[in-house]
């Protein structure tokens, strides 16, 4: 059951990271990058306010809940008997509760990251896009997009594991446990993508 939880959590974390990286996808063309400093500098209040508006317009918490719900629907089936285990079911339910409780902190942390890294013009342009009908449509469809994309990533795992095993074992002497880990990764079956809308 340990492998079930660790694998599902890793997959969920990867999906979450991907979501945070792709939003917002539209930035100003030719706008100067926000200056980076060695230490945390005070955040420009105007950029912070724009970032807060951006994440509110993006319905960040609603979108993230929807994406993670879709992600868990597309995860590979756990090992035999694990899903029927009441403790396994409760663990997944409790993790969902913990994730939901962390959303406010995640919201504020991401707002600060965007306010630091994006220029005022980039934030304004992103806000204008997500406030448009096309931007709102993308946000509405993001959970479905992620559920379609997740199975594609699983299809890549056997090749990734095979190449990684060859490279790893060319540098170090692989142990039986490490070979077994690579074998498990190569044996992961890709979940079926849900039917696309329309």
Secondary structure, 3 states (H helix, E strand, C coil): CHHHHHHHHHHHHHHHHHHHHHCCCCCCCCCCCCCCCCCCCCCCHHHHHHHHHHHHHCCHHHHHHHHHHHHHHHCCCCCCCCCCCHHHHHHHHHHHHHHHHHHHHHHHHHHHHHHHHCCHHHHHHHHHHHCCHHHHHHHHHHHHHHHHHHHHHHHHHHHHHHHHHHHHHHHCCCCHHHHHHHHHHHCCCCCCCCCCCC
